[in-house]
Amino acid sequence: MRPPAGDGRPDWEEGAPERLYVVTAGRDRPSRRVPLDLVTLVVSRGAPEPGMNPEHLAILRMCAGPLSVAEISAYLSLPCSTVTVLVADLVDGGHVEVRAPVSATARPDVTLLEAVMDGLARI
């Protein structure tokens, strides 16, 4: 934390540990086990409620389309661990939906798709 300002109070730094403690209500991990990592995609599914903290509101607004936890972290200038706690709160409240991105191994085989397209063209 920086030295006290002219009025004797310390300045509130954006990345200060005290701020992160307040944002997450003192938690360093989600209250329940939600499978989240840096590439987990987050999409808003609910409307903001009165009394939500500003960080939760910001996540809801920015996740109208899918965003990864890493992107949310960058946009909010918060550590990924803090964003993980906030996203887990929103999952618990039913405000957002999370899913892992589609992996390359889960994608359909290109040769199979080409064979299907050739077969349909012959009909």
C-alpha positions in Angstrom: 0.0 0.0 0.0 1.2 3.5 -0.7 2.1 5.9 2.1 -0.8 7.9 3.5 -2.2 10.7 1.3 -2.2 14.3 2.5 -5.3 13.7 4.7 -3.5 10.8 6.6 -5.5 8.0 5.0 -3.8 5.4 2.7 -4.6 5.6 -1.0 -6.9 2.8 -2.3 -4.8 1.0 -5.0 -6.7 -0.9 -7.6 -4.6 -4.1 -7.2 -4.0 -3.8 -3.5 -4.5 -7.0 -1.5 -7.0 -5.2 0.8 -9.3 -4.4 -2.2 -9.1 -8.0 -3.4 -10.1 -9.2 0.1 -13.1 -6.9 0.1 -14.2 -7.9 -3.5 -14.2 -11.6 -2.7 -15.6 -11.2 0.9 -12.3 -12.6 2.2 -12.4 -15.8 0.2 -9.4 -17.1 -1.8 -11.4 -19.9 -3.5 -15.0 -20.5 -4.6 -17.5 -21.5 -1.9 -18.3 -24.7 -3.9 -16.4 -26.7 -6.4 -17.0 -25.1 -9.8 -14.7 -26.4 -12.5 -13.1 -23.2 -13.7 -9.8 -22.6 -15.4 -8.4 -19.8 -17.6 -10.1 -21.0 -20.8 -13.5 -21.7 -19.2 -16.1 -19.8 -21.2 -18.6 -17.7 -19.2 -22.0 -16.5 -20.6 -24.6 -14.3 -18.8 -27.9 -16.1 -18.2 -29.6 -13.8 -15.7 -30.3 -10.1 -15.1 -28.5 -8.1 -12.5 -30.1 -7.9 -9.1 -30.2 -4.9 -6.9 -27.4 -4.8 -4.4 -24.9 -6.8 -6.5 -21.3 -5.6 -6.1 -19.8 -3.7 -9.1 -17.5 -6.5 -10.1 -20.4 -9.0 -10.4 -22.4 -6.5 -12.4 -19.4 -5.9 -14.7 -19.0 -9.6 -15.4 -22.7 -9.9 -16.2 -22.6 -7.0 -18.6 -19.5 -8.1 -20.4 -20.5 -11.7 -20.7 -23.5 -11.2 -23.0 -21.3 -13.2 -25.4 -18.9 -15.9 -24.3 -15.7 -14.7 -22.6 -13.0 -16.8 -21.0 -12.0 -16.3 -17.4 -8.6 -15.0 -18.6 -10.4 -12.3 -20.7 -12.6 -11.3 -17.9 -9.6 -11.0 -15.6 -7.8 -8.8 -18.2 -10.8 -6.5 -18.7 -11.4 -6.1 -15.0 -7.7 -5.8 -14.1 -8.2 -8.4 -11.4 -6.2 -11.6 -10.8 -7.6 -14.8 -12.3 -8.0 -16.3 -8.8 -10.3 -13.3 -7.8 -12.3 -13.6 -11.0 -12.7 -17.3 -10.4 -14.3 -16.6 -7.0 -16.6 -14.0 -8.5 -17.7 -16.2 -11.4 -18.4 -19.1 -9.0 -20.6 -16.7 -7.0 -22.5 -15.9 -10.2 -22.8 -19.6 -11.1 -24.2 -20.4 -7.7 -26.8 -17.6 -8.2 -27.8 -18.9 -11.6 -26.6 -15.6 -13.3 -24.0 -17.2 -15.6 -23.4 -20.4 -17.3 -19.9 -21.9 -17.7 -18.5 -24.5 -20.0 -15.1 -25.7 -21.2 -14.2 -24.6 -24.8 -14.5 -27.3 -27.5 -11.3 -29.1 -27.7 -9.6 -30.1 -31.0 -10.2 -33.7 -30.3 -13.9 -33.2 -29.8 -14.3 -31.7 -33.3 -15.7 -33.9 -36.0 -13.3 -35.6 -38.4 -12.9 -33.6 -41.6 -12.6 -36.7 -43.8 -15.9 -38.0 -42.5 -17.6 -34.7 -43.2 -16.2 -34.6 -46.7 -17.5 -38.2 -47.3 -21.0 -37.2 -46.1 -21.0 -34.2 -48.4 -19.9 -36.3 -51.3 -22.6 -38.8 -50.6 -25.2 -36.1 -50.4 -24.0 -34.5 -53.7 -24.5 -37.9 -55.4 -28.2 -38.1 -54.4 
